[in-house]
Amino acid sequence: MGNAYVSVSLFHSAINKENEAERERVRVAEQEKAEVQVAAAVPPIAAVEEEQFRKHQHALKVMMRQVAITQAYHNGLISS
């Protein structure tokens, strides 16, 4: 009877280890999936910086145009 108990105990131990290993694989896979989703949701820093640069560049062009118009007006080159 003792050998049967040891065999059943070893069998249950092996199943528990397999279940634990499977849970760990699932946990790691879910964590990797979550990391990929987060990475996909956040734009790369370079893209964000490029977009900000374009906005600032456009704003600078608008301001320079306004300065040129103001200077031309004060120099009498254009009238209102």
Backbone torsions as a table, in degrees:
resi	resn	phi	psi	omega
1	MET	NA	-33.8	-179.7
2	GLY	-62.4	-39.0	179.8
3	ASN	-66.9	-37.2	178.4
4	ALA	-65.2	-40.0	179.0
5	TYR	-63.7	-43.8	178.9
6	VAL	-63.7	-40.9	179.8
7	SER	-64.0	-44.9	179.1
8	VAL	-65.5	-40.4	179.5
9	SER	-63.5	-43.7	177.8
10	LEU	-65.0	-38.8	178.3
11	PHE	-61.8	-47.2	179.1
12	HIS	-64.1	-38.3	178.6
13	SER	-63.3	-42.4	179.3
14	ALA	-64.9	-42.2	179.1
15	ILE	-64.4	-41.9	178.4
16	ASN	-61.5	-40.5	178.2
17	LYS	-65.6	-40.5	177.5
18	GLU	-64.0	-43.5	178.9
19	ASN	-62.8	-41.8	178.8
20	GLU	-64.0	-41.9	178.9
21	ALA	-64.6	-40.3	178.7
22	GLU	-65.2	-43.1	177.1
23	ARG	-60.2	-39.1	178.9
24	GLU	-66.1	-41.8	177.9
25	ARG	-61.8	-42.5	179.4
26	VAL	-65.1	-42.6	-180.0
27	ARG	-61.6	-45.1	-179.9
28	VAL	-64.6	-42.7	179.7
29	ALA	-63.0	-41.9	178.8
30	GLU	-66.4	-37.8	178.4
31	GLN	-65.7	-43.4	178.6
32	GLU	-63.6	-40.4	178.3
33	LYS	-62.0	-43.3	179.1
34	ALA	-63.6	-40.4	179.6
35	GLU	-64.4	-39.4	178.6
36	VAL	-65.8	-41.4	179.3
37	GLN	-63.9	-40.4	178.2
38	VAL	-65.3	-44.3	-180.0
39	ALA	-62.3	-36.7	179.6
40	ALA	-72.1	-28.8	-177.0
41	ALA	-79.8	-23.7	-176.9
42	VAL	-101.2	120.5	179.5
43	PRO	-67.5	148.8	177.8
44	PRO	-59.8	146.8	-177.5
45	ILE	-58.3	-40.4	-178.8
46	ALA	-60.4	-39.7	179.8
47	ALA	-66.4	-40.3	178.3
48	VAL	-64.9	-45.4	179.6
49	GLU	-63.9	-38.0	179.2
50	GLU	-64.6	-42.1	178.6
51	GLU	-63.2	-42.7	177.9
52	GLN	-63.9	-40.1	178.8
53	PHE	-61.3	-44.6	179.8
54	ARG	-62.0	-40.9	178.9
55	LYS	-63.9	-44.2	179.7
56	HIS	-66.9	-38.5	179.1
57	GLN	-62.9	-42.5	178.9
58	HIS	-64.3	-43.9	179.5
59	ALA	-61.6	-39.3	178.6
60	LEU	-64.7	-40.9	178.3
61	LYS	-62.6	-41.9	178.9
62	VAL	-63.0	-44.6	179.7
63	MET	-64.3	-41.4	179.8
64	MET	-64.5	-37.3	177.8
65	ARG	-65.0	-41.7	178.9
66	GLN	-64.5	-40.1	178.0
67	VAL	-63.4	-43.6	-179.4
68	ALA	-63.0	-41.4	179.0
69	ILE	-65.5	-43.0	179.4
70	THR	-62.6	-44.0	179.0
71	GLN	-64.0	-42.5	179.5
72	ALA	-63.8	-38.1	178.3
73	TYR	-64.4	-45.7	-178.8
74	HIS	-69.7	-27.3	178.4
75	ASN	-85.1	0.7	176.5
76	GLY	81.0	9.7	-178.9
77	LEU	-76.8	-24.4	175.9
78	ILE	-134.7	154.8	177.3
79	SER	-124.2	161.9	-175.7
80	SER	-80.7	NA	NA
